[in-house]
Amino acid sequence: MTDLAAVKAALKSQAIETPSWAYGNSGTRFKVFAQQGVPRTPQEKLDDAAQVHAFTRVAPTVSLHIPWDKVEDYAALAKHAEDRGVRLGAINSNTFQDDDYKLGSICHPDAAVRRKAVDHLLECVDIMDATGSRDLKLWFADGTNYPGQDDLRGRQDRLAEGLAEVYGRLGEHQRMLLEYKFFEPAFYSTDVPDWGTAYAHCLKLGPKAQVVVDTGHHAPGTNIEFIVATLLREDKLGGFDFNSRFYADDDLMVGAADPFQLFRIMYEVVRGGGLGSDVAFMLDQCHNIEAKIPAIIRSVMNVQEATAKALLVDRDALTDAQRSGDVLEANAVLMDAYNTDVRPLLREVREELGIDPDPIAAYRRSGWGERIVSERVGGEQAGWGA
């Protein structure tokens, strides 16, 4: 029997980190479509993130991306965030948008390019010191397009060497989160292509190195919840980058493509003790054609719904069915939780938190969207791409 009070308590304490870049313009390799009211500075990104937290109460931190969010005074940026009711979260490195990185960054065959990449990662740790951030998040675009282009084992050696130097720079309470992606932009080999490669490097580095699971970075049909269960069992799951995909790394709103998969992932998180632990729950999405702030609010709500359903699984009944070999009953217990309409429960949770039970409607009534369109005129909008 599920303890409803405990479910509500878990939902109230949930924390979902939003990414600064999701508030800026984004697109595909074909075109970036600019939107009115998009932030022009890291400070304005934080202003928008504060709206997401104000209307959900479960999005208290914001990831930064360097150099996209580079400023002169990071302590002042942290103060700006705190003044608006949020905090700075993970620092994300960028070793993929420089011409020097055409053949890789930390795995590049040229030692000078590798030095440049590692120095950037060390700079990110310096920024963490200034912002009070716990996590350094690393995703490498490094890889090759053709057989024979470079030595596969040699690239792993370079990767290990660079990671070890950065790991040695981490403070006592700081972590390195290593992300993987099975292809793109490289097509023949990717230097961190899967959770096993990321896990092997993190295991060798030590306890402050953890694996990040980006839900869009897997081959079609991959059992992501198995990966989550295994990493939790090994105490090596550092966090998530939540998004949705239909084909490749689409970076659509989490839960939009396969809400059942998101539920299965969150069940393993709950089952493995990941909820309320040091596991970081982050969004990593690009809102190319939809309004950005409502899309991020919707994404947060989608994670909340999947979490609520996972918390409602009757674990005792499920265990009994599994131990007795009752396949249909075990599946039915899981499906009963998934098919539960948790929206009334989440409305109650929000009312008890003192906010509007309908965050999207409340945001639309707030006038913030109209205000930023009228006020953010001129200057260069944040964003990237074509």
N, C-alpha and C positions, 0 to 999 in steps of 0.2 A: 504494500500500500504506500502510495506516494505522500510525503509530508508536504502539503501545499505551502505552509509557512516557510519551510526550508527552500522550496522552489522560488518563492517570492524574494526571499533574502538573497539567494544567489543571483537572481536577475537584477536586483537593485545594486548589487556590488559589481556587476559586470563592467568591464572597461574595454572600449574599442577605440583604437588609435586611428585617426584620419590622416591622410597624406597631404602635405602642403601642395604638391603638384596637381592633385585632383581639382583644386580650386582654380587652376590656371587653364589657358587654352591648350588643347591637345588634339591629336588626330592620327592619321595614318601616314604611311610614306608617300601617299598621293596628295593629301591636303590637310591643313589644319584650319578649321572653321572658327573664326573669332566670335566671341559672344560679348554682348554689352554687359558692363558692370564687373568684368573679370578683374581680379586684383592686379595691381601694378608693382607691388612690393611685398616682401615677406610679411610685413606688418599687416597689410590688408588681407593676406591669406589667413593670418591668425584671427583677424576680425571675423572672417566668414566661418572659420572653424569654431569660433566661440558661439556662433548662432546654432550650429549643429549640436553642440553640447547643451546649450540653453534649452533646446526643444526636445532633447532625448535624455539628458542627465547621465549618459553612459559613454560619452566621447570626450574624456577629459584631457587627452594628450594629442599632440600633432607632430608627425614625423617631418623632419627637414631633409632636403636634398642639396648636397653641395657639389657644384657651385651655384645651382639654381637659387638657393636661399642665402647666398653669401652676404654678410653685412660686416660693417666695421666693428660693431660692439655687440657681441653675442649675449653678454650679461644684460644689456639694455633690451635686447630682443626677448630674452626670457622674462624680464620684468613686464614688457608689453603684453606677453601672453598671460602672465599671472593677473595683471590688472583687468583682463577680460575673462577671467575664470577658467583658463586652460593652462596647460604646461607644455613645454617642449619635450618631445619624445625621442625616438631613435634618430640617429644621424645616418643618412644614406650617402654612400660614396658614389662617384661618377667617374668611371674609367672607360667610357665608351663613346664620348662625344669630342674627341680630340684627334686630329689627323695622325698624330704619332701612334695612336692605338689601332691603326688599320690591321696590323698583324697580331694584335693582342696588347695587353697591358702588363699585368703582373707575370704573365707567361710568355711575353714577347721574346724572340731570340736575341734582341739587342739589350745588353745590360743597362744602357743609358735610359732606354724607355722603361725598363722595369724599375729603375731607380726613381724615375718621375712618378710612376704609378704608386709605388710604396710611399713616397714622400707625400702624395696626396692623401693616402690612407692615414698616415701619421698626423697630417693636418686635421683630418676629421676627428681623431682622438683628442687633439688639442681643443677643438671646438666642443667636444663632449665635456671636457673639463670646465669650459666656460659656461655651458648651458645647464650643466648638472645632469646630462643625459646618461642613461645606463647602457644603451645598446648602440653598437656600430653595426650597421647592416651592409653586407657586401654581396653584390651580384656582379659577376664578371661576364662580359660578352665574349671573352676570349675563346678562340677555337680556330679551326682550319676549314677550308672549303674543298681541298683536294688531297687525295692520298699522296703521301710523300712530301707534302708542303712543309711539314716540320716534324720533329721527333716527338711522338706522343708521350713517351715516358719522360723525356727531357722536360716537356712542358709541365708535367706533374711535379717534377723536382723543383722547377722554378716557382710553381705555385706554393709548394710547401715551404720553401725558403722565405718567400715574401710574407706569407701568412704568419710564420713564426716570428719574424721581426715585428710585425704589427701587434701580435698577441703579447709579446714581451713589453710593449708600451702601455698596455691596458692597466688602468687603476684597479684597486682592490675590489671595487663594486661595479666594475664595468664588464661588459660581455661583447664578444664577437659573434654575430649571427651570420652564418654562411648560407646563401641561397643557391639553388640549383635550377637548371632549365635544360630540357633535353635537346633543343635546337633553337636556332635563330638568335643572333644574326649569322652565326656559323652554321654550315650545312653538312659538312663531312664529320667533324668531331667538335664537341664542345668540352672545354676543360673541366667544368663542373656540371655534368649532364644529368645527374640523378642523385637521389638521397643517399645512396651507398657511397658515392665518391665524397659527397659533403660530409657524411658521417665519419668516413675513414680519416679525413683531414682533421675534423674536430676532435676525434678520439685521440689522435696523436698530439694535438696541441694542448689539450687539457680541459678542465672543468668549465672554464670561462668561454669556451668555444661551443656553440650550439648550432643546430640546423634550423633553417627557416623553410617552411612548406608554403610555396606559392601555389594556390589551387589551380592556376592556369598554366603551370609549367610542366605538364605531364602529357605523355602520349594518350590518345583516345583510349578509353576503357581501363586506364590505370586504377587500381584499387587504392585510392588515396587514404582511406580510413585505415587500411592495413599499415601503411607507412606511418601514420600518426600513432597508431597503437604501439608499433615497434619502437619508435623514437621515444615515446613516453615511458615505455618499459625500460629503456636504456638510459633514461634521464638525459636525453640529448635533444629534446624538442624545445627550441628557443622561442619559436613564434610562428605566426601565420602571416602571409600576404593573401588576404581574401579578395577574390574576384570571380567572374564567371567566364567560361569559354564555350563556343560552339565548335570551333575548328582548331585554332592554335592559341597563341597568347592574346586573346581578344580584349582582356581587361575590362569586361563589362561588369555591370552591377552584380555583386555577390548574390547568389541565390536566384538570379534571373534565368539561367540556363537549366540548372538541375537542382532544385531545392531539396530533393530527396538525398542527393549526394551530400549537400551541406549538412542536413540532419544526421546522416550517418557519420560524418566527420565529427560533428559536435557530440554525438553519443560516445564515440571513443575518447573524446576529450574529457567528458564527464566520467566515464568508466575508468579512465586512467588517472584521475585526480588532477587533470590539467586546468580545470576551471578554478580560479582563485589562487593559482600557483604563480610562478614566475614566467609562465608562457605568455608571450605578447600576442595580442589579437589586433592585427593591423589590417586596414584596407589598402589595396594597391590597385587603383582603378583610374581609367581615363574616361571622362564624360565628354565625348567628342561632339554629340549632337543634342544631348539632353541638358536641361538646366542643371547646373552643377550642385548647388547647395541642396535642393530637394532630392537630387539623385543620391547624394551622400547620406542624407537623412533616411531615405528609403533603404539604402544598403545597411545602415546601422539597424534599422527595424528588421530587415531580413535575417541578420545574424541573431537578433534577439528572439525571433520566432523559432529559428532552428534550435537555439539553445533551450528555449522553454520546452519544446517538444522532447528534446533529449533528456531534460530533467524529469519529464513526466513518465519516462519508461519505467514500468514496474519491474525493478531489478530482481526482486525476489521471485516473481512469477517467471521471469525470463530465465533465471538460473535454474529453477525447478524443471522447466521445460527442456533446457539444454542438457541437464544431467540425466534426465529420463529418456533422452533421445527423441523427444516429441518435436519433430522438425516443423510441422505445420503450426503448432501452438507457439513455439519460440518465435517464428516469423510473425505470427499474429500479434504477439505482445509488442513487438517492435512497430508493426504497422499501425496498431491501435494508437500508440503515442504519436506517430507521424501524422495520422489522419485527424488528430485532435485539433479543433479550431482554438488556437491559443490567443487569438486577438482580444477576447474579453478579459482574459487573465492579464495580458500586458496593459490593457487600459486601466485595470485596477492598480497594477504596479505603478504606472505613471501618475495616477491620481494620488496614490500614497506618497509618491515622491514630490508632490506639489506642482506637477506640470500638467499641461493639457494632454488628455488621453489620445489625441490625434495630432502627432507632431507635424505632419505635412500640412494639415489645414491650419494649425497654429502659426506655422512659419509663413504661409501665404497671407494670413491676416495681419502679420506683423508689419508688412510694408518694407521689410529689409531689401527684398529683391528690387523693388522700384527705387528705393533710396540709393542703392549702389549704382544703378544705371544712371541716375541723374547726377551723382556726385563724382563718379570715377570717369571723368572726361579728360582726354589728353593723356600724355605720358605713354610709356610703352607697357603694354599688357604682359603679364607673366605667361610663359608658355614655351613651346619648343616646336620644331618641325618645319614642314614645307610651307 
